[in-house]
Amino acid sequence: MEGDANGAPHPEPAAYAKKFTGKYAHRNIGGGIGHNLQQEAPKAFADAVVDVACL
């Protein structure tokens, strides 16, 4: 199990995939980004939103 910048544990990405019935993509955003992705990493957030339309 990995941890985030604050040491909080996170399951492996594959563990999340089985929680979805449709298509799924996992992204890791580095650089100390916390829980406010849209403000802390606006480009990564916008890219993910746009990419959803292509799934």
C-alpha positions as CSV (number, residue, x, y, z in Angstrom):
1,M,0.0,0.0,0.0
2,E,1.4,3.4,-1.0
3,G,1.1,6.6,1.0
4,D,0.4,10.2,0.0
5,A,2.5,13.2,0.8
6,N,1.0,13.3,4.3
7,G,1.7,9.6,4.9
8,A,-2.0,8.5,4.5
9,P,-2.2,5.0,3.1
10,H,-3.7,4.4,-0.3
11,P,-4.6,1.0,-1.8
12,E,-3.0,0.0,-5.1
13,P,-4.8,1.4,-8.2
14,A,-6.2,-2.0,-9.2
15,A,-8.1,-2.1,-5.9
16,Y,-10.2,0.9,-7.0
17,A,-11.0,-0.5,-10.5
18,K,-13.3,-3.2,-9.2
19,K,-15.5,-0.6,-7.6
20,F,-16.5,0.7,-11.0
21,T,-18.8,-1.0,-13.5
22,G,-17.8,1.0,-16.5
23,K,-14.4,2.0,-17.9
24,Y,-11.8,3.2,-15.4
25,A,-8.5,5.1,-15.5
26,H,-6.3,5.8,-12.5
27,R,-4.0,8.8,-12.3
28,N,-1.4,9.6,-9.8
29,I,-0.7,13.4,-9.5
30,G,2.6,14.1,-7.7
31,G,4.0,17.2,-6.3
32,G,2.4,17.3,-2.9
33,I,-1.1,17.8,-4.3
34,G,-3.7,17.3,-1.5
35,H,-7.5,17.0,-1.5
36,N,-8.2,20.1,-3.6
37,L,-7.0,18.9,-6.9
38,Q,-9.0,21.4,-9.0
39,Q,-7.2,24.3,-7.4
40,E,-3.8,22.7,-6.6
41,A,-3.3,21.1,-10.1
42,P,-5.9,22.7,-12.4
43,K,-4.3,21.4,-15.6
44,A,-4.2,17.8,-14.4
45,F,-7.8,18.1,-13.2
46,A,-9.0,19.7,-16.5
47,D,-7.1,17.0,-18.5
48,A,-8.8,14.2,-16.6
49,V,-12.2,15.8,-17.1
50,V,-11.7,16.1,-20.8
51,D,-10.3,12.6,-21.1
52,V,-13.4,11.2,-19.5
53,A,-15.3,12.1,-22.7
54,C,-13.0,9.7,-24.6
55,L,-13.3,6.6,-22.4
